[in-house]
Amino acid sequence: MKKSDKLSDLNRRDFLRGSSLSSFMMLMGGVAIQAQDKPKTDDAPTSYKASGPSVNCALIGCGAWGREILKTLARRPNTSVLAVCDTYAASFKRAKQAAPNAELIEDYRKVLDNKEVLAVFVATPSHLHREIVLAALQAGKHVYCEAPLASTIEDARAIAQAAKAAEKLNFQPGLQNRSDPQLRHLSDFIRTGAMGKTVLARSQWHKKQSWRTSAPNPDREKDLNWRLSKETSSGLIGEIGIHQIDVGSWFIMSQPVAVTGYGSIQHWKDGRDVPDTIQAVLEYPGGVVLTYDCTLANSFDADYDTYYGTDSAIMIRERKAWMFKEVDSPLLGWEVYARKEAFYKETGIVLGANATKLKAQGDKPAEGASLDAETALSYAIEAFLTNSHNLQAGVEDFAAAFDINDKAALREYLTTLNKSRLASAGYKEGYEAAVTVIKANEAIMTGKKVTFQKEWFELA
């Protein structure tokens, strides 16, 4: 088996002692793949509790996901939310519960005028991101912009170019899976070659819901339900599928070369012109295909991702992962230590990759190595605030010792500083993911195959 630099020094025996998987996956012969736990604190005995640097921040856009951001920020003892901004005053009531000391502001420009606010979270509708993000960067704020960056490639490119130019500021798109230690561990695991050659991938998201928000009047109804209009929305694949498809491109280690899509309104015939059920087939170099389907008309089988290789398949569900080996896959050497479960004609290896817990369990495989209770969003926010603080402090230190106008020296210094960044997506990943789903939505809406042009992914 091929080994990456990060995994080459990991003892295989320690790597495989113990297991953590659901009863269903045990029956299927699944191999649980899990990253190392975060350290526990006295205040949070069952979950890692973020306690990074203090950063004054603000939230712009207080819809359902914006409130989720506020709830996550409320768990950080050193973070102060100074302001919450939304044009819909009714949103403030719920926001106040998570950020009781925040100032409630309807005009985002007043938030950006506040010198004490160092970082802003932009969680407005996607088609409104461009104006706000460009203004925030111009005002010298670190920016966390929810994904997708925009609903058009033109707007997404403008945001990415502005973020690229703002070298002294931290910009992070809301691709929270890129910060999740579980998925980052899985990415490393796949790169060891344990799956063999990737041949196929499949992702889905099923949840019966209208995607419609109730409103007090017709004007407000249109504003609140922007996702249901093709004029303002990139559809299910853009607003939901972007996260799974971004992980797909990350694991396959390439951008797609073509996409074919289909979509229709199967259930929610309420005047919307955005499909409630879609399918997309994304083609990658080497003939690898990722199929994606999403529906608001049925909840069965929920959401998960499966990657198929010539030696094994890997399934990801609820931030957990299992490996299913092919019977003719090569012997890797560590199977002798692994717990095995039989299902039908297959034998699966129960794999626990939690090195910290497994070393403490001795030679006997054990149950109970559990996934940490943090969410992918909490890790993404931790990365954003920590990286923003460190970048801010680094720039201030540079300015105190050197000429801040020496752009070449500053750029070299920031390159060194960036080596210690917590893992997160950047403007490049955010832009590439936006291009992918915007064009995929185009294929879905037109029913025509779209061939990706290389220049679409470039930020000249």
N, C-alpha and C positions, 0 to 999 in steps of 0.2 A: 504494500500500500504506500502511496506517495505520502509524504509528510510535509506540512507547512512548517515554517520557522517557529511559529507560535506553539505548535503541538509536538514538535520533535522531541522535546525534553520531558514530556508528560509520561509518567510511568503508566503503562497500559493496565497493569494489575490494579493499581489504585483507581484508575479511571473507570473501571468496570465493576468494582465491588458495590453491591447494593442496587436498589432499583426504586423507581417512582413512576407509576403509571396507573391509569384507571382500570377497573375490572374489565371493561370492554376491550381495551387494547391488550390486556393480558391474554384474553381469549383469542384474539386475532394473531397472537404471536408477535406483538409489537416490541420494538426496542426503544425504551424511553431515553431521550437525549436531553440532558439538562445542564445548564451552566452552573458555575460556582455561586453559592449564596453570597448575598451582601451581609456585612456584619450587623449584628443586632445591637440595640441600645437598651438601656434600662427603661426608657420611656416607651419603647415599642418592642416588647418581647417576641412578637410573632411577625414583625415586619420591619424592614430597614426604614428608618425615618430620616429624611433628608435634613441636613443641618449645615449646608454650605454657606458661602459668604453672603453678607447682607447686601441686597440690591433693591433700590426703590423702583417700583415698576407701576405700569398702568395697563388696563385692559380696554381695548376699543372694539366694541361689538359684543353685546351681552345676550346672545341667543343661547340655545341649549348647550352648544359646545363651549361657548365663552364662559358659561357658568361652570362647566366641568373644569375649565382651566382655573377659575377662581377657587373651586373646592380643592384642587390640587395645590395651589399656592397657599391656601390656608393651613396646609399641613407642614409648611416650611416655617419653622420658628423664627428664622432670621430674615424673612422676606416681608417687605411692607408694600401693600397695594395702596398707592396714594390716590388713584382716580379710576373710576369706571365710566366709560363713555358709551352712549347709545342714543339713537334718535327716537327710540320708542320708550317713553317714560315708564310704561308698565313693566319693562324689563328690570328696572331699578329695584323693585320690591324684592325680587328673588336674589338679585346681586347683593343686596344689603345683608342678607343672611350669611353669605360667605366672606364678605369684605365690609364689616360694619363701620370701619373707620375711613373708608374711601370716600372721596368727594365724587358726587354724581354730576356728570357733565354731558351735555347734549352735543356740543361742538368739539370735534376731535382736535381742532387747531388750538383750543385752549389747553388741552392736555399736553400738546407738544410745546407750548409756551412755558410750561412749568419746568424750571431749571432743575428741580429736585428729582424729577422723573428721569431715570437713566435708561430704562428699557421699556418697550411697549409690546404687548401681545395684540396682534391684529386678527380678530376672529369675526370680521364682518362678512357679508356675502362675497363670494369669490370675485364677482365682477366689479366690486368696489375696492378691491385691494390696491390697485395701482396708485391711485391718487393718494391714499393714506400712507402707504409704504414709502413712496418717493418723498412725501412731505416729512415723514418721520426720520428718514435717513438724512435729509437736508437739515433737519433740526438737530442732528447729532445724537439720535437715539439708537440704541441697539434694538434690533427688530426680530421678533418671532412672528412669522407670517403663516397662517394656517394653509394647508394644502387643499386644493391646488393653488398655486401662486395666483392664477387668474383663469378666466374662462376663455381667453383668446391668446394665441401665441404672441401676438404683438404686445399685449399687456404683460405677459409673463416674461418676455425678453427684456422689456423696459425695467421691470423689477430686478431681474437677475443682473443686468448690466449696471444698474445703480448700486446694487449690493457689492458687486465686484469692484467698483470704483471706490467704494467707501472702505478703504483698507483699515482704518482705525476703528471701525464699528463691527460688531458681531451681528451677522444675519443668519437666521436659521429657519428653514421651512418646516411646516408641521408634519414631517414624515417621521413620526415618533418611533417607528419600528427600527430606524437606524441607530437609535440610542439604547434599545432594549438589549441587555446583556444576554438574555436567552437566545435571541435571534442572531446576535453577533457571534455567540459561541457556535450556533448551528452553521453560520456562514463559514467559520473556520473549519468545522467538522466536515462540511461538504468539500472544502478545498483540500482535505487530506486524500481525496480520491476514494473514500469508503463507499460511495454510491456508484462508482464506475463512471461510465460516460453518460451524461445527461441526455435523455432521448425525448422526454415529454414532461409537461407540467400542467397542472390543473388547479384552478382556484374558484371558489364560489362564495356567495353571500346571499342568504335567503332569510327574509323576515317580513311577515305580513303586517304591513303598516301603510297608512295613506301617504306619509311624507308631507302631509298638509298641516299647517298651523292655523288654528282658529283666530279670527280677527274681528274687531268691533265694527269695521266699515269696509267698503269695497277698495278704497285707496290703500288702506293699511293691509288688506288681504293680499294685494298684489305685491307689496313690499316684503311681507313676511314669507310669502310663498314663491320667492324668486327661483327656487330650485325646480319648480314645475313648468317654467317657461324656457323654451329653447333660446330665447333672446338673451337670457342672463345666466343660464346654467349649462354646465358640461355634462349633465345627466348623471345617471347612476354610476357609470364607469369613471366619471371625473370626480364626483363628490364622495363616492364610497370606494369604488374599485381602485383608485389611485394608490392606496396603501398596500394592497395585496400585489398589484402589478409592479409597483416599485420594488417590493421584496423579490418578485420574480426576476426582474432585470438584474438586481443585485446578486442573486444566487446564480443565475445563468451567466453573469459577468459580461453582459452585452446589452446593447439597445436593439429593439426590434427593427426588422427591415420591411415588414409589411403587416397590415391588419385588415381583417374582414369582420364585419359586424352585422348584427340583426337586432331589431328592437320593435316592440309593439306595446300598446296599451291593452292589457289582458283583463284587468279587473277594475281599476280606478278610473272609470269613465265619467269624470267630473269637470271636464273642460280643459284639463291639462294637455299640453302637446309634447311632453317629455315621456318617453316610454316607461312603463312600470316593470317591464321584464326585458332583459337584454342578454345577448350572448356575443362574445368577441373571440376571435382566433388571431393571436399574435404570433407572427413568424420571426424566428431569431436565426442568426447565422448558423450554418451547419445543419439546417433542417429541423432544429428544435422548435416545437410549437407549444405555446401556453394558451390554454382555453380558459375563458372566464365567463361565468354566468351569474346574474344577479336578478333577483325578483322581489317585488313588494307585495306579491300576491299569495305567497306561501312561505311558511316558516320551516318546513321539514328539512332536516339535515344541516340547518344553520349555516355556519361559515367555517371553512377550513381550506388548506392548501396541501397539495400532494406533488412531490417531485419524483419522477421515475428515472432510474438509472439502470445500466446493464447489470449491476451487481446487487442493487437494493432500491427500495422506494422509501421516501421519507414523508411522513404526514405531520402537518402542523395544525394544532387545534387549541385554542384558548392559551396561547403562548407556550404550550407543551409540544413536544415532538417525539415521534417514534420511528424506528427504522425496521423495515421488513426485508429480510435478506432473500435473494434468489437461491434456490437449492444448488445451483452450479457456480455460485460465487466463490472466489478464491478464499482459502483459509487464511485469516489475518493473524492468527496466533493467540489472540486473547479470548477466543470462544470458550476455552476450557474453564475459565473462571466465571463465566456469565450464567446467570439463571435463564432457564429455557422454559417456554410455555408452548403447548401444542394446540393447534386449532385446525380442524379438518385435516388436510394433507400437508400442512406447513408447520415448521418449528421456528418460533421466533426467539430471539435473544433479548433478554431484558437488560437494557443498558442504562446505567445511571452515571451521568457525567459530572456529578457534583463532587469534585475532588476533595473539598474540605470535609464533607460529611463521610465520604466513603473511606478515607484513611482512618477515621475513628472507629469504623465498624469491623475492622479485622478482615480475616479471610472469608468469613461467612456472608453470603449475599443477604441483604436485609431489605425489608419493606420500609417505606415511609420517608424517603428523601424527597421532600416536597418543594414545590415551586415557591419562590418568594411572593409575598402578597402585594408588592408594588405593581403599578400599571406601567405600560410603555410610555404613556403620557408623563408620568411622574419622572421617569428617567430622562425624557427629552427636556422637560422643564429644568431639571437639575443641571443638565449639560448646558442649556442656554444661559441660565443665570450665572453659573460658575465660569463659563467661558467669557461671558460679557464682563464680569468683574475682573477677571485676570487680564483681559485685553485692555480694559480701561486703566487698570493699575500699571500695566506694562507701558502703555503709551505715555502716561504721566511720568513714569520713571525715565523714559527715553528723553522726553522734553526737558526734564530737569538736568540731564547730563550732556545732551547733545543738541544739535540744531534740528528742530522739529521739521524744518523745511527741506532737509536733506532726504529726499524721497527714497533714493537708492539705499541709504543706510537704514532708514526706517523700515523699508521693505525687507531687508536682510534680517533685521532684528525681529520683525513680526514673524518671519518664516521660522526662526528658532523658537519663538514663543509658542507658535501653533503646534509644535511637536508635543506639548503637554496638554493639549485640549482634550476635554472629555468627548467621547464619540458622539457625533451628531451628523445629520445631513447638512449640506451647505447650499449656496445658491446654485451651484452646478447640478447637484442631484435634484434640487427642487425644480429647476427649469426643465431638465430632461424628463422628469416624471410628468410635468405639466404638458409638454409637447406630446408625449406618448398617449395620454388619456384624451387630450383635445382632438387629436387625429383619430383615435379609436372611436370617440363619440361621433365624429364626422362620418366614419364608415358605418356606424350603427344607424345614424339618421338618414343616410343616403342609400344604404344597402349596397354600396360599392366598395371594392377593395381599394385601400390606400397604401401606396408604396412610399415609405419614409425616404425623404431626401437627407443626405448627410448634413447639408447646410442648415437644416431645421434645428439641429441640436447644437449648432455653433453659436458662440457669443462674441463675434468679432466686434 
